[in-house]
C-alpha cells in the first residue's frame, strides 16, 4: 500500500457528514466528523467498559461500511490492554484491519508507541503474562496479523515462545502465525523451519493440522521433516479437526506419491479403450499373459506404511465434511491399487446430494475420473440422470459423465435417456445431448448406425437449433465412417435451403465438398445457390463456400469454372480481411496454371482428412485435482468445422 | 499444494460490497470489482459456481439475494472452499436468522468478529456454532465470571471441541428424529428410473456430564455381524426387516475408527441439537405415493389430463401435506378441474395445476381430471411436458430404517441408561419426487 492509498482514504469532512446521516451504525447524528470522533475518543478514554465497547462497535461498523476510522488509531490501540475480553477482541479486529490497509499509518503509530511503551514491552507482556490461554493465543494472532516489516523480530520471538507453550491451543496459533511471518519476510525461512520441525513432532491432534499447514506453506520441499512423523500423522488423522484433515491428507498424498512405488505402475492407467479387460482383472487375473507378470508384481508390492495410510484414511470417507471426502478420494485415486479405488465411488455419489455448489465440484471430479476408470461409476449410472430442475452447468456435467460411462451393455439405457433430453427447453443442454449421442456413436461401434439414423430423423425436427446441431454431429460421424452415406448427404444438401444457423451451413458445405464424388450432380447446384447468397452469409459459411468452390473446381472444372471465378471475385472485395486473404491464397492453387502449388492442388485438397476424435474434454488431464475446468463448449465443433483450414496450415 | 482462501467478500444483489476481508496480498482491491462486473452484473445465467477472472478464482454461493464469494489465486481444494462458505452461512444463520442485506448490515461487528475467529489467514478454523456461541455473543457486554471464562477456555481449546464439561440437567432427555427424503424419477409407464432415500438422524440431547452414547440401527451389515455372534438366527429369516445402507456419514463426534472396525456407532454428543448421521439407501424403498398420469391432446386447442394418485402404505397411517403439481402448457387459457379429494387450482403464474390434499390414509386411491383449453399460437414449438412433481409427509421411514437402541453411559455421574427419557420419531418427506408424463 502506497502513500497515495492511505491519503485517498481520508475523506474531506463534508463528505463524511452527508454519509453519516444515512449511517445506521453510528446511531446518532453528529454535526461534524471531527466532533463525532471526539465523542468516540471520549468514550474510548472513559473508565467504563460498556462505553468503550459501544465506541468500538461503532468504529468497527464504520470500517465495515468502508469509512475511514484511521485517525482513531491511538485511542483505540490504547485499549488493547483492556481487561474486558470483548473490547479487546474488537481492538484486535481494528488493529489487524488498519495495519494491513495502511501500513504507513500503522508503522507511524507503532513507532509512536514504541517511544512511549516500546513495542516489545507492549505486546509481549500480554502474551506471556496473561494466565488465560485464549488471550495469549489471540494476542499472538493479532500480533502476527499486523503486516508491518518492522515488527518481524518481535513476532519471531513470540512464535518461538508460543511454540513451546503449555497449551496446545497456543501452539496451534503459533503454527498459524508461521505462514504469516513467512509471507511478510521470506528471509526468516530457516529459523521458521526449526519451529515447524518442533511443531510437527507435537502429539496433540489440535496442533498437527496447523503444523502441517505451516509446513506446506513454508517448506513443502523439506520432505525429510515428515519421515519421522509419518506414522504418527497417519494414526492421529481420524481425530484431527476437519479442516486439519484436509490439509494433512493432501500433504500425505503428495508425500506418498513421491515416496512409495506406484501400485498401478505396470498398467499405466487408460483403461477406457480396453475396458472389459480390466473389469475381469479382479477375478480372472491370469487370463492374459502380460497381466500375469503384473499380478506377481502387485502382490509383492505395497509397503506396510503405504497400507497404513490407505487403511487410516478410509474411515474418513464417512466424514460429514465434503472436502475431507474429496481429499480421501483424491488420495485413493492416486495411491490405491486399482482393485481398491472403487470404495470411494459410493462416497462421491453421496456428495451429489449435497449443496449445488459442492455437487458441481464433485461432478467435475467424477467426469475426469470416469474417463480413466469407467467401471468405478458404472453401478451408479442412474445417479447421473438429469433432472429438469438441475441448472444447466450441472446438466452438462451429468451428460458428460453419462457419455463417459457408456458401454455396450448400458448404451441402450443411456440413449433412451438422451432421447428424452432432446425435448428439453434448455437449448444449450439439447445441443450438448446431441453432441453426446454423436460421441456414443463414435465410441461404441455397435450403435453407430442406430445413432446415425436417430440423428438423421432429428433433421426433420421442428426446432432449428436441434437440426443445426444434428448436422454438425452427423458431419463428424460421416467423417469417421468410411462407408457411403449418399442419402444422408443428399438429405443434408436439401437442408441448405432451410437452415440458417451458420455453423450447420458450414458443416453441410464442407461435407458436400469432401464427398462431392458421391453426389456429382447436386454439389455444383448447391454451389450455384451459395454463389447467389454469398454476400449475405456469415464469415464461417463464406470460408466454406470458397472451400467448396476450390474442391469442385478440381474435380469438375467444366461445370464450375465460371461459378468459381464469380465466387472468388466476390470474396476479393469482401469486408472481412480473413476472407480476402483466404481467397487470394486459394486462388494460387487453381487459377494460376504454372505455379508449383497448383500442380499439387489435388493432392492437397482432396487428400483424405483425419477424422475428428470425439472424446471427453476431461480426458488427458494429467493431474487430477478437485477443481473446476474452464468450460468451452463447442470448441471442438468449431475446430472440426475449420479442419480443412487447419489442414492447409499444417501443410504450409 | 497449500489450500487457503485469499479473501472473502459479501455483496448484496446490486453488487455493493457489504463485507470485505482480504487475507493475502496477492488479492488486489480490484478483485472486488472484477467479481461484480463479471458475475453479479453478467447478463447470462451463472454457468458455474467457480469463475476465473484474470487468474483469480472466485468461488461463489448465492443465498436469497446475498452473494458470498471466496477469492484465491491458488489451486485450492474447491470442495473445501464451498464447504467453508456453507459453514459460514450456517454460522450466520444460527446467529441472526435469515441471511438478508438488512441482517448483515445490522450485524457488521458480529460478522467481523466471527470471520476473525473462523478464518485465520485464509485457513478455516473451528466452525462449530455451539462453540463459537460460547464466546462470541450478540448482547453487548456479557459479564463473565472467572468460572465461565475458564469454561469457555476449556471448550475452545479442548480436545473435544463440541462439548464443554460440567453440563447438568435435572431431567436427562434425548430426542431422535429420523428424517428421510424420498427422491424418485418415474417413467410415464410406471417404471422406476431412479429412486433413492437421503436420510438423516437429528438428535437433541439434554444429558448431564460427558455421556458416551451407543446407537444401534437395523443396518444389514451390523445385523448380520450380530446374528453370527449371538445366535444362529438369520436376521432376514427371523422376520425383522433390515435396511441396506449404501453409504453414510457422521457428525465429527462419532468415532469413525470404531465404526470401521466394529460397525458400532459410539459418540459423546454435543449439547443440544445436532445432526448425528446422514445416509443414503437405494434398495427396497417403499414409495409412499404413486402418480399415474394420462395426457391426451384433443386437437390443437384442447387437452385432457387425468391424474390418479395412489397411496401405498399401511391403512392405519396418514399421509399429510400432499401436493401434486401438474405442469400445463404456456398457452393455457382456461382449466376446468374435477377432483375427488382435496382442492385443486390452476395457477397461471406457475403454469401448473396445484392439487392439495390435507390428509390421505394408506392404500387409498383418488383422482383428478382436468380439461385444459389452449390458445392457438403460431409457435411451432411443441410443449415439452415437464414432469409431474409432488410433495408429502408420511409418519414412517420409507427406507425401512429403524432405530434399535440408543444407550447412554455416564460412569462419573449417578444416572444410568434407564433414567434417560428417550423419544424417537420418524418422518418421511418428498425430495424430488417426479413422474414424467
Boltz contact constraints between the chains, C-beta under 6 A:
constraints:
  - contact:
      token1: [A, 50]
      token2: [B, 141]
      max_distance: 6.0
  - contact:
      token1: [A, 53]
      token2: [B, 141]
      max_distance: 6.0
  - contact:
      token1: [A, 57]
      token2: [B, 109]
      max_distance: 6.0
  - contact:
      token1: [A, 60]
      token2: [B, 109]
      max_distance: 6.0
  - contact:
      token1: [A, 60]
      token2: [B, 112]
      max_distance: 6.0
  - contact:
      token1: [A, 61]
      token2: [B, 108]
      max_distance: 6.0
  - contact:
      token1: [A, 61]
      token2: [B, 109]
      max_distance: 6.0
  - contact:
      token1: [A, 64]
      token2: [B, 108]
      max_distance: 6.0
  - contact:
      token1: [A, 93]
      token2: [B, 112]
      max_distance: 6.0
  - contact:
      token1: [A, 93]
      token2: [B, 116]
      max_distance: 6.0
  - contact:
      token1: [A, 132]
      token2: [B, 153]
      max_distance: 6.0
  - contact:
      token1: [A, 133]
      token2: [B, 157]
      max_distance: 6.0
  - contact:
      token1: [A, 134]
      token2: [B, 153]
      max_distance: 6.0
  - contact:
      token1: [A, 134]
      token2: [B, 156]
      max_distance: 6.0
  - contact:
      token1: [A, 169]
      token2: [B, 157]
      max_distance: 6.0
  - contact:
      token1: [A, 176]
      token2: [B, 120]
      max_distance: 6.0
  - contact:
      token1: [A, 180]
      token2: [B, 121]
      max_distance: 6.0
  - contact:
      token1: [A, 213]
      token2: [B, 123]
      max_distance: 6.0
  - contact:
      token1: [A, 216]
      token2: [B, 2]
      max_distance: 6.0
  - contact:
      token1: [A, 217]
      token2: [B, 2]
      max_distance: 6.0
  - contact:
      token1: [A, 238]
      token2: [B, 256]
      max_distance: 6.0
  - contact:
      token1: [A, 238]
      token2: [B, 257]
      max_distance: 6.0
  - contact:
      token1: [A, 243]
      token2: [B, 124]
      max_distance: 6.0
  - contact:
      token1: [A, 246]
      token2: [B, 80]
      max_distance: 6.0
  - contact:
      token1: [A, 250]
      token2: [B, 1]
      max_distance: 6.0
  - contact:
      token1: [A, 315]
      token2: [B, 256]
      max_distance: 6.0
  - contact:
      token1: [A, 315]
      token2: [B, 257]
      max_distance: 6.0
  - contact:
      token1: [A, 315]
      token2: [B, 260]
      max_distance: 6.0
  - contact:
      token1: [A, 318]
      token2: [B, 249]
      max_distance: 6.0
  - contact:
      token1: [A, 318]
      token2: [B, 250]
      max_distance: 6.0
  - contact:
      token1: [A, 318]
      token2: [B, 256]
      max_distance: 6.0
  - contact:
      token1: [A, 320]
      token2: [B, 249]
      max_distance: 6.0
  - contact:
      token1: [A, 320]
      token2: [B, 251]
      max_distance: 6.0
  - contact:
      token1: [A, 321]
      token2: [B, 83]
      max_distance: 6.0
  - contact:
      token1: [A, 322]
      token2: [B, 79]
      max_distance: 6.0
  - contact:
      token1: [A, 322]
      token2: [B, 83]
      max_distance: 6.0
  - contact:
      token1: [A, 323]
      token2: [B, 77]
      max_distance: 6.0
  - contact:
      token1: [A, 323]
      token2: [B, 79]
      max_distance: 6.0
  - contact:
      token1: [A, 323]
      token2: [B, 80]
      max_distance: 6.0
  - contact:
      token1: [A, 323]
      token2: [B, 83]
      max_distance: 6.0
  - contact:
      token1: [A, 326]
      token2: [B, 79]
      max_distance: 6.0
  - contact:
      token1: [A, 346]
      token2: [B, 247]
      max_distance: 6.0
  - contact:
      token1: [A, 350]
      token2: [B, 247]
      max_distance: 6.0
  - contact:
      token1: [A, 350]
      token2: [B, 280]
      max_distance: 6.0
  - contact:
      token1: [A, 353]
      token2: [B, 198]
      max_distance: 6.0
  - contact:
      token1: [A, 355]
      token2: [B, 86]
      max_distance: 6.0
  - contact:
      token1: [A, 357]
      token2: [B, 49]
      max_distance: 6.0
  - contact:
      token1: [A, 357]
      token2: [B, 61]
      max_distance: 6.0
  - contact:
      token1: [A, 357]
      token2: [B, 82]
      max_distance: 6.0
  - contact:
      token1: [A, 358]
      token2: [B, 82]
      max_distance: 6.0
  - contact:
      token1: [A, 360]
      token2: [B, 49]
      max_distance: 6.0
  - contact:
      token1: [A, 361]
      token2: [B, 78]
      max_distance: 6.0
  - contact:
      token1: [A, 361]
      token2: [B, 79]
      max_distance: 6.0
  - contact:
      token1: [A, 382]
      token2: [B, 194]
      max_distance: 6.0
  - contact:
      token1: [A, 385]
      token2: [B, 194]
      max_distance: 6.0
  - contact:
      token1: [A, 388]
      token2: [B, 386]
      max_distance: 6.0
  - contact:
      token1: [A, 393]
      token2: [B, 47]
      max_distance: 6.0
  - contact:
      token1: [A, 393]
      token2: [B, 48]
      max_distance: 6.0
  - contact:
      token1: [A, 423]
      token2: [B, 384]
      max_distance: 6.0
  - contact:
      token1: [A, 425]
      token2: [B, 384]
      max_distance: 6.0
  - contact:
      token1: [A, 462]
      token2: [B, 380]
      max_distance: 6.0
  - contact:
      token1: [A, 626]
      token2: [B, 77]
      max_distance: 6.0
  - contact:
      token1: [A, 626]
      token2: [B, 78]
      max_distance: 6.0
  - contact:
      token1: [A, 626]
      token2: [B, 79]
      max_distance: 6.0
  - contact:
      token1: [A, 627]
      token2: [B, 78]
      max_distance: 6.0
  - contact:
      token1: [A, 628]
      token2: [B, 48]
      max_distance: 6.0
  - contact:
      token1: [A, 628]
      token2: [B, 50]
      max_distance: 6.0
